[in-house]
């Protein structure tokens, strides 16, 4: 029997896929579950995979690696897709696929498999990573091969095969959780006019139910990376989880968007990203006083490209390597402290300071200073306005005006 390593979550799709690969296709299935901070969702996952037919099960704790080498790397770029999506699912896929490839090579497996649908982005993210790291592996994408047409078909198959799944026809939307966020899509959410039910959310309170008293926090940064909260140093995974709890308790991080998938269609996604929302606001604030103006503007212009590369699955591409090196160069002096106020869904920066700050009260003041002569502004404006002045003069001559 040929071995295949399946990226296994224990959800509806991958549970059915595991059984299908074994019984319908005759594979020896090795299940790999990546612990990226899903919490209790992984309880009993090893036993479930074995009972569903896996010959071997890997469950690996990747939370610190995920936070350090993926989430915080992306944070340094201030990457956000289409203004709102903080890329929680997108940034997890290359790490899962990378570990999946490592297991396949270790186990001498000839194939890898994933549970992404033929309509979504995840199939691209998984398979581009496979191509970049182990192009010789065979890829099995069941959603592009089998006869099932919908998740309702999968639910029926799971019942027939007595596979326990955490989805019902009454709540058919799917979710994907990790340390950075949780996403919801499909089912009742496919109607973009339908408001998400409040009992769907798991990481955050609604802003209406959040405390009436604001919470103030301080975050330290070293070379663009968060290192401490309220003076307490933490590992990346612990820090992100701590901010998830603080942000969630104050109703921060909910997003409801219709986004453009890489494969060409629009889809509606609902996300909770409490800790990531706080960190992004704080990082932008510390950059505002430590980055040179032109460096900051150039970096901001590239953030959109960075986000697209993450969203579309090009984490291990040459162009992403180039961008990441550039971003790292900009972060050398991004050090300091940011104070924020968390209140009923709002995350407000209330202070920022740094020993490497380029901001000076002495220079910015409206009082007398020693580096700026206000008379110089006249010449500056004349030079910068010259092209517009000339255009207007020439335009008037063309129309017979003096």
Helices and strands as residue ranges (DSSP letters): E 3-7, H 12-23, E 28-35, G 39-42, H 45-52, E 56-61, H 63-66, I 67-71, H 72-75, H 90-106, E 111-114, H 122-133, E 138-141, G 142-144, H 151-160, E 174-177, E 182-185, G 187-190, G 198-200, G 207-209, E 215-222, E 225-229, E 232-233, H 236-249, E 254-260, E 266-272, H 274-290, H 293-312, H 318-330, E 336-343, E 346-353, H 361-364, H 376-398
